[in-house]
Amino acid sequence: MKNLKDILPWEDRPQGCKDVMWRYSHNPIINRYDIPTSNSIFNSAVVPYENGFAGVFRCDNKAVQMNIFAGFSDDGIHWKINEKPIVFEAGNTQMIASEYKYDPRVTWIEDRYWITWCNGYHGPTIGIGYTFDFKTFYQCENAFLPFNRNGVLFPEKINGKYALLSRPSDNGHTPFGDIYLSFSPDMKYWGEHRCVMSPTPFPESAWQCTKIGAGPVPFLVDEGWLLFYHGVITTCNGYRYSMGAAILDRAQPDRVLYRTQPYLLAPNAPYELQGDVPNVVFPCAALHDGDRVAVYYGAADTVVGLSFGYIREIIDFIKQNNILA
């Protein structure tokens, strides 16, 4: 396997740009019609795999049926997405019924790649599955009762248990939402639920005052777990999704140490402002190699964009603009 430092998708900060994070100049990297049946491809997850990358992609078809598809890339930018959705075999359960699948995340834990997604089982809940090779996939028990979204696993056990972030919700376009933490000894039974973060009061940080949800799989920095998340404001034109970041305690990740008052990235480019759902930046995956991070995000519920930043600058920005101070 190649060193990630040698293949991390990257583009230097544009001249004159003073933003902490910046967009890839050739965004979107995945367009809505990149497989023959797709209406849109967005909110997708990427991990290093063999000598390149593998991913699980949300592809809504031209009937706007929601499903997840595997894909592969040598450089993390140019992708070949399978034209047929993932078909799961039974993992730790025979109950693998699913009305829809969307918004996946992927992480390596111990000996396999774990996938979480929003799974349709009498309403949205957290689906869990795994693969060893992105060819054969196994589905496990849903983590929770409906209704829930934004299931994001930590990439290692914490105090000997698997840890999962989620956002309890309702059956529709939820006008509320806090981030919760849950633990499991075996990826089947979940409990010890703890509230991690809530939306902010409107006067304090309006971009995240309606609801929030975990984004990419968190990863460790010196200060703790770096978590990118999305925040939502309800405007005269509907919901507006932006990206912020927080640092969680390493041993007790329900403890938030720092959290951004300003956003890191908000809808600004045409492909973020215009699409099936306008005004959306929705982060789902982060690749990092020391001090660099590349964040993949869904744009306007239509395409996939890529953004970059230096981890130390992002951490300093979070600390200097800490809403918890």
Protein Blocks (a to p, Z undefined) as FASTA:
>chain_A
ZZfklmoccddddehiabfbdcdfkbcfbdfklpfkbcbdchiadddehjlccddddddd
fkopacddddddfklmaccddfbdcddddfkbfblcdfbdehiadddehjaccdddddde
hiacddddddfkomaccddddfbdcddehiacdfbdeehiacdddddddfbdcfbdcddd
dddfklmagchiacfbdcddfklommlmmbccdfbdddddfklccdddddddddfkbpad
ddddddddfklmmbcfbdcfbdfbdcfbfklmgcjbghiacdfbdcdehjaccddddehh
lbccdddddfklmmmmmmmmcfkZZ
